[in-house]
């Protein structure tokens, strides 16, 4: 039975690897030159606006959740405080991912615009 599971796992991994190596015919912001100067400026502005809005919304939600957890922690009993400490770990990890993802997206956007 273990041989069958190993074979199925190898086939599944092979399918994933093959599906990830497909070609993509895309273009970058640098390719949008010529008579499309107005569209390029609009694309740059739209990208910057989207990243700013997503980052701002994420920061606001994170701060509000931190305030709510903090108030519940201060008002809770000893056993409730232990539960809030447990719920704080995923919150901190999620907020870190949110801040780093938005920062990485902003860096990639700036690099794409400069190229």
ROZATI-266787 format. One record per residue: z, y, x of N, C-alpha, C, O in turn; residue in one letter; chain. Coordinates in steps of 0.2 Angstrom, whole numbers, plus 5000, padded with zeros to 4 digits. Each point is the difference from the previous one (the first is absolute). Layout:
<vomars>
{vomar {Z, Y, X}, {Z, Y, X}, {Z, Y, X}, {Z, Y, X}, 'A', 'A'};
...
</vomars>
This chain:
<vomars>
{vomar {5000, 4994, 5004}, {5000, 5006, 4996}, {5000, 5006, 5004}, {4997, 5005, 4998}, 'X', 'A'};
{vomar {5006, 4995, 5008}, {5001, 5006, 5004}, {4993, 5002, 5003}, {4998, 5005, 5002}, 'X', 'A'};
{vomar {4998, 4989, 5000}, {4993, 5002, 5002}, {4996, 5003, 4995}, {4996, 5005, 5002}, 'X', 'A'};
{vomar {5004, 4994, 4992}, {4997, 5003, 4995}, {5002, 5007, 4999}, {4995, 5005, 4999}, 'X', 'A'};
{vomar {5011, 4997, 5002}, {5003, 5007, 4999}, {4997, 5004, 5006}, {4998, 5005, 5000}, 'X', 'A'};
{vomar {5002, 4991, 5006}, {4998, 5004, 5006}, {4992, 5001, 5000}, {4998, 5006, 5001}, 'X', 'A'};
{vomar {4998, 4990, 4996}, {4993, 5001, 4999}, {4999, 5005, 4995}, {4996, 5005, 5001}, 'X', 'A'};
{vomar {5008, 4995, 4994}, {4999, 5006, 4995}, {5002, 5006, 5003}, {4996, 5005, 4998}, 'X', 'A'};
{vomar {5009, 4996, 5006}, {5002, 5006, 5003}, {4995, 5002, 5005}, {4998, 5006, 5000}, 'X', 'A'};
{vomar {4999, 4990, 5004}, {4994, 5002, 5004}, {4994, 5002, 4997}, {4997, 5005, 5002}, 'X', 'A'};
{vomar {5001, 4992, 4992}, {4995, 5002, 4996}, {5001, 5007, 4997}, {4996, 5005, 5000}, 'X', 'A'};
{vomar {5010, 4996, 4997}, {5002, 5007, 4997}, {5000, 5005, 5006}, {4997, 5006, 4998}, 'X', 'A'};
{vomar {5005, 4993, 5008}, {5000, 5005, 5005}, {4993, 5001, 5002}, {4998, 5006, 5001}, 'X', 'A'};
{vomar {4998, 4989, 4999}, {4993, 5001, 5002}, {4996, 5004, 4995}, {4996, 5005, 5002}, 'X', 'A'};
{vomar {5006, 4994, 4992}, {4996, 5004, 4995}, {5003, 5008, 5000}, {4995, 5004, 4999}, 'X', 'A'};
{vomar {5011, 4997, 5002}, {5002, 5007, 5001}, {4997, 5003, 5006}, {4998, 5006, 4999}, 'X', 'A'};
{vomar {5002, 4991, 5007}, {4997, 5003, 5006}, {4992, 5001, 4998}, {4998, 5005, 5002}, 'X', 'A'};
{vomar {4999, 4991, 4995}, {4993, 5001, 4999}, {4999, 5005, 4995}, {4995, 5004, 5001}, 'X', 'A'};
{vomar {5009, 4997, 4994}, {4999, 5005, 4995}, {5002, 5007, 5003}, {4997, 5005, 4998}, 'X', 'A'};
{vomar {5007, 4995, 5007}, {5002, 5007, 5003}, {4995, 5002, 5005}, {5000, 5006, 5002}, 'X', 'A'};
{vomar {4995, 4990, 5000}, {4995, 5002, 5005}, {4993, 5002, 4997}, {4995, 5000, 5003}, 'X', 'A'};
{vomar {5006, 5002, 4991}, {4993, 5002, 4997}, {4998, 5007, 5002}, {5005, 5004, 5003}, 'X', 'A'};
{vomar {4989, 4998, 4997}, {4997, 5006, 5002}, {5001, 5006, 4995}, {5000, 4998, 4994}, 'X', 'A'};
{vomar {5001, 5008, 5008}, {5001, 5005, 4996}, {4995, 5006, 5002}, {5001, 5002, 5006}, 'X', 'A'};
{vomar {4995, 5000, 4989}, {4996, 5005, 5002}, {5002, 5007, 4997}, {4999, 5001, 4994}, 'X', 'A'};
{vomar {5005, 5002, 5010}, {5003, 5006, 4998}, {4998, 5006, 5004}, {4996, 4999, 5005}, 'X', 'A'};
{vomar {5006, 5007, 4993}, {4999, 5006, 5004}, {5006, 5004, 5001}, {5005, 4999, 4995}, 'X', 'A'};
{vomar {4995, 5005, 5010}, {5006, 5004, 5001}, {4999, 5008, 4998}, {4994, 5001, 4998}, 'X', 'A'};
{vomar {5011, 5003, 5002}, {4999, 5007, 4999}, {4995, 5003, 5004}, {4997, 5005, 4998}, 'X', 'A'};
{vomar {5003, 4992, 5008}, {4995, 5003, 5005}, {4993, 4999, 4998}, {4996, 5005, 5002}, 'X', 'A'};
{vomar {5003, 4990, 4995}, {4993, 4999, 4997}, {4998, 5005, 4995}, {4994, 5000, 4998}, 'X', 'A'};
{vomar {5010, 5003, 4999}, {4999, 5005, 4994}, {4998, 5007, 5002}, {5003, 5004, 4998}, 'X', 'A'};
{vomar {4992, 4996, 5007}, {4998, 5007, 5002}, {4993, 5002, 4998}, {4997, 4996, 4996}, 'X', 'A'};
{vomar {5001, 5010, 5005}, {4993, 5002, 4998}, {5001, 5004, 4994}, {5003, 5005, 5000}, 'X', 'A'};
{vomar {4993, 4993, 4995}, {5000, 5005, 4994}, {5006, 4999, 4995}, {5001, 5003, 4995}, 'X', 'A'};
{vomar {5004, 4992, 5007}, {5005, 4999, 4996}, {5007, 5003, 5003}, {5005, 4997, 4999}, 'X', 'A'};
{vomar {4994, 5009, 5004}, {5006, 5003, 5002}, {5005, 5002, 4995}, {5006, 4999, 5001}, 'X', 'A'};
{vomar {4992, 5003, 4993}, {5005, 5001, 4994}, {5003, 4994, 4998}, {5006, 5000, 4999}, 'X', 'A'};
{vomar {4991, 4994, 5001}, {5003, 4994, 4998}, {5005, 4998, 5005}, {5005, 4997, 4999}, 'X', 'A'};
{vomar {4993, 5004, 5008}, {5005, 4998, 5005}, {5006, 5004, 4999}, {5006, 4997, 5001}, 'X', 'A'};
{vomar {4994, 5009, 4998}, {5006, 5004, 5000}, {5004, 4998, 4994}, {5006, 5000, 5000}, 'X', 'A'};
{vomar {4991, 4999, 4994}, {5003, 4997, 4994}, {5004, 4994, 5001}, {5005, 4998, 4998}, 'X', 'A'};
{vomar {4991, 4997, 5006}, {5003, 4994, 5002}, {5006, 5001, 5004}, {5005, 4996, 4999}, 'X', 'A'};
{vomar {4995, 5008, 5006}, {5006, 5001, 5004}, {5006, 5003, 4996}, {5005, 4998, 5001}, 'X', 'A'};
{vomar {4993, 5007, 4995}, {5005, 5003, 4996}, {5004, 4995, 4995}, {5006, 5000, 4999}, 'X', 'A'};
{vomar {4989, 4996, 4998}, {5003, 4994, 4996}, {5004, 4995, 5003}, {5006, 4998, 4998}, 'X', 'A'};
{vomar {4992, 5000, 5008}, {5004, 4996, 5004}, {5007, 5002, 5002}, {5005, 4997, 4999}, 'X', 'A'};
{vomar {4995, 5010, 5003}, {5006, 5003, 5002}, {5005, 5001, 4994}, {5006, 4999, 5001}, 'X', 'A'};
{vomar {4991, 5003, 4994}, {5004, 5001, 4994}, {5003, 4993, 4997}, {5006, 5000, 4999}, 'X', 'A'};
{vomar {4990, 4995, 5001}, {5003, 4993, 4998}, {5006, 4998, 5005}, {5005, 4998, 4997}, 'X', 'A'};
{vomar {4994, 5003, 5009}, {5005, 4997, 5005}, {5006, 5005, 4999}, {5006, 4997, 5000}, 'X', 'A'};
{vomar {4993, 5009, 4999}, {5006, 5005, 4999}, {5004, 4998, 4993}, {5006, 5000, 5000}, 'X', 'A'};
{vomar {4990, 4999, 4995}, {5003, 4998, 4994}, {5004, 4994, 5000}, {5006, 4999, 4998}, 'X', 'A'};
{vomar {4991, 4996, 5005}, {5003, 4993, 5000}, {5007, 5001, 5004}, {5005, 4997, 4999}, 'X', 'A'};
{vomar {4994, 5006, 5007}, {5006, 5001, 5004}, {5006, 5004, 4997}, {5005, 4998, 5000}, 'X', 'A'};
{vomar {4993, 5007, 4996}, {5005, 5004, 4997}, {5003, 4996, 4994}, {5006, 5001, 4999}, 'X', 'A'};
{vomar {4990, 4996, 4997}, {5003, 4996, 4995}, {5005, 4994, 5003}, {5005, 4999, 4997}, 'X', 'A'};
{vomar {4993, 4998, 5008}, {5004, 4995, 5003}, {5006, 5003, 5003}, {5006, 4997, 4999}, 'X', 'A'};
{vomar {4994, 5009, 5004}, {5006, 5003, 5002}, {5005, 5002, 4995}, {5006, 4999, 5000}, 'X', 'A'};
{vomar {4991, 5003, 4994}, {5004, 5002, 4994}, {5004, 4994, 4997}, {5006, 5000, 4999}, 'X', 'A'};
{vomar {4990, 4995, 5000}, {5003, 4994, 4997}, {5005, 4997, 5005}, {5005, 4998, 4997}, 'X', 'A'};
{vomar {4994, 5002, 5009}, {5005, 4997, 5005}, {5006, 5004, 5000}, {5006, 4997, 5000}, 'X', 'A'};
{vomar {4994, 5010, 5000}, {5006, 5004, 5000}, {5004, 4999, 4993}, {5006, 5000, 5000}, 'X', 'A'};
{vomar {4990, 5000, 4995}, {5003, 4999, 4993}, {5004, 4993, 5000}, {5005, 5000, 4997}, 'X', 'A'};
{vomar {4991, 4995, 5005}, {5004, 4993, 5000}, {5006, 5000, 5005}, {5005, 4997, 4998}, 'X', 'A'};
{vomar {4994, 5007, 5007}, {5006, 5000, 5005}, {5006, 5004, 4997}, {5006, 4998, 5000}, 'X', 'A'};
{vomar {4993, 5007, 4996}, {5005, 5003, 4996}, {5003, 4996, 4995}, {5006, 5000, 4999}, 'X', 'A'};
{vomar {4990, 4996, 4997}, {5002, 4996, 4995}, {5005, 4995, 5003}, {5005, 4998, 4998}, 'X', 'A'};
{vomar {4992, 4998, 5007}, {5004, 4995, 5004}, {5007, 5003, 5002}, {5005, 4997, 5000}, 'X', 'A'};
{vomar {4994, 5009, 5003}, {5006, 5003, 5003}, {5006, 5002, 4995}, {5006, 4999, 5001}, 'X', 'A'};
{vomar {4991, 5003, 4993}, {5005, 5002, 4995}, {5003, 4993, 4997}, {5006, 5000, 4999}, 'X', 'A'};
{vomar {4990, 4995, 5000}, {5003, 4994, 4998}, {5005, 4997, 5005}, {5005, 4997, 4998}, 'X', 'A'};
{vomar {4993, 5004, 5008}, {5005, 4997, 5005}, {5007, 5004, 5000}, {5005, 4997, 5001}, 'X', 'A'};
{vomar {4994, 5009, 4998}, {5007, 5004, 5000}, {5004, 4999, 4994}, {5006, 5000, 5000}, 'X', 'A'};
{vomar {4990, 4998, 4994}, {5004, 4999, 4994}, {5002, 4993, 4999}, {5004, 4999, 4995}, 'X', 'A'};
{vomar {4993, 4996, 5009}, {5001, 4993, 4998}, {5007, 4998, 5003}, {5003, 5003, 5004}, 'X', 'A'};
{vomar {4998, 4991, 4994}, {5006, 4996, 5002}, {4999, 4997, 5007}, {4994, 5000, 5002}, 'X', 'A'};
{vomar {5011, 4996, 5001}, {4999, 4997, 5006}, {4994, 4995, 5000}, {4996, 5000, 5004}, 'X', 'A'};
{vomar {5004, 4996, 4991}, {4995, 4995, 4999}, {4993, 5003, 4999}, {4995, 4997, 5002}, 'X', 'A'};
{vomar {5005, 5008, 4994}, {4993, 5004, 4999}, {4998, 5003, 5006}, {4994, 5000, 5001}, 'X', 'A'};
{vomar {5010, 5002, 5003}, {4998, 5003, 5007}, {4997, 4995, 5004}, {4995, 5002, 5004}, 'X', 'A'};
{vomar {5007, 4992, 4996}, {4997, 4995, 5004}, {4993, 4999, 4998}, {4996, 4998, 5004}, 'X', 'A'};
{vomar {5003, 5002, 4989}, {4994, 4998, 4997}, {4995, 5006, 5002}, {4994, 4999, 5001}, 'X', 'A'};
{vomar {5008, 5007, 4999}, {4996, 5006, 5001}, {4998, 5000, 5008}, {4995, 5002, 5002}, 'X', 'A'};
{vomar {5010, 4996, 5002}, {4998, 4999, 5007}, {4994, 4995, 5001}, {4996, 5001, 5004}, 'X', 'A'};
{vomar {5005, 4994, 4992}, {4994, 4995, 5001}, {4994, 5002, 4997}, {4994, 4999, 5003}, 'X', 'A'};
{vomar {5006, 5006, 4992}, {4994, 5002, 4997}, {4997, 5006, 5005}, {4994, 5002, 4999}, 'X', 'A'};
{vomar {5010, 5001, 5005}, {4998, 5005, 5004}, {4996, 4998, 5006}, {4995, 5004, 5002}, 'X', 'A'};
{vomar {5005, 4990, 5000}, {4996, 4997, 5005}, {4993, 5000, 4998}, {4996, 5002, 5004}, 'X', 'A'};
{vomar {5002, 4995, 4991}, {4993, 5000, 4998}, {4997, 5007, 4999}, {4994, 5002, 5001}, 'X', 'A'};
{vomar {5011, 5003, 4996}, {4998, 5007, 4999}, {4998, 5003, 5007}, {4995, 5003, 5000}, 'X', 'A'};
{vomar {5009, 4996, 5005}, {4999, 5003, 5006}, {4993, 4997, 5003}, {4996, 5004, 5003}, 'X', 'A'};
{vomar {5003, 4990, 4997}, {4994, 4997, 5002}, {4994, 5002, 4996}, {4995, 5002, 5004}, 'X', 'A'};
{vomar {5005, 4999, 4990}, {4995, 5003, 4996}, {4998, 5007, 5002}, {4995, 5002, 5000}, 'X', 'A'};
{vomar {5011, 5002, 5000}, {4999, 5007, 5002}, {4997, 5000, 5007}, {4995, 5005, 5001}, 'X', 'A'};
{vomar {5007, 4991, 5004}, {4997, 5000, 5006}, {4992, 4998, 5000}, {4996, 5004, 5004}, 'X', 'A'};
{vomar {5003, 4991, 4992}, {4993, 4998, 5000}, {4996, 5006, 4996}, {4994, 5002, 5002}, 'X', 'A'};
{vomar {5008, 5001, 4993}, {4997, 5006, 4997}, {4999, 5006, 5005}, {4994, 5002, 5000}, 'X', 'A'};
{vomar {5011, 5000, 5003}, {4999, 5005, 5005}, {4995, 4998, 5006}, {4996, 5004, 5002}, 'X', 'A'};
{vomar {5005, 4990, 5000}, {4995, 4998, 5006}, {4993, 5000, 4997}, {4995, 5001, 5004}, 'X', 'A'};
{vomar {5004, 4996, 4990}, {4993, 4999, 4998}, {4997, 5006, 4999}, {4994, 5001, 5001}, 'X', 'A'};
{vomar {5010, 5004, 4996}, {4997, 5007, 4998}, {4998, 5003, 5007}, {4995, 5004, 5001}, 'X', 'A'};
{vomar {5009, 4996, 5004}, {4999, 5003, 5006}, {4994, 4997, 5004}, {4996, 5003, 5003}, 'X', 'A'};
{vomar {5004, 4990, 4997}, {4994, 4997, 5002}, {4993, 5002, 4997}, {4995, 5001, 5003}, 'X', 'A'};
{vomar {5006, 4999, 4990}, {4994, 5002, 4997}, {4998, 5007, 5002}, {4994, 5002, 5000}, 'X', 'A'};
{vomar {5011, 5003, 5000}, {4998, 5007, 5003}, {4997, 5000, 5007}, {4995, 5004, 5001}, 'X', 'A'};
{vomar {5008, 4992, 5003}, {4997, 4999, 5007}, {4993, 4998, 5000}, {4995, 5003, 5003}, 'X', 'A'};
{vomar {5003, 4991, 4993}, {4994, 4998, 5000}, {4995, 5005, 4997}, {4994, 5001, 5002}, 'X', 'A'};
{vomar {5008, 5002, 4992}, {4996, 5006, 4997}, {4998, 5005, 5005}, {4995, 5002, 5001}, 'X', 'A'};
{vomar {5010, 5000, 5003}, {4999, 5006, 5005}, {4995, 4997, 5006}, {4996, 5004, 5002}, 'X', 'A'};
{vomar {5005, 4990, 5000}, {4995, 4997, 5005}, {4993, 5000, 4997}, {4996, 5001, 5004}, 'X', 'A'};
{vomar {5004, 4997, 4990}, {4993, 4999, 4997}, {4997, 5007, 4999}, {4994, 5000, 5001}, 'X', 'A'};
{vomar {5009, 5005, 4998}, {4998, 5006, 4999}, {4997, 5003, 5007}, {4995, 5003, 5000}, 'X', 'A'};
{vomar {5009, 4996, 5005}, {4999, 5002, 5006}, {4993, 4997, 5003}, {4997, 5003, 5004}, 'X', 'A'};
{vomar {5002, 4991, 4995}, {4994, 4996, 5002}, {4994, 5003, 4998}, {4995, 4998, 5001}, 'X', 'A'};
</vomars>
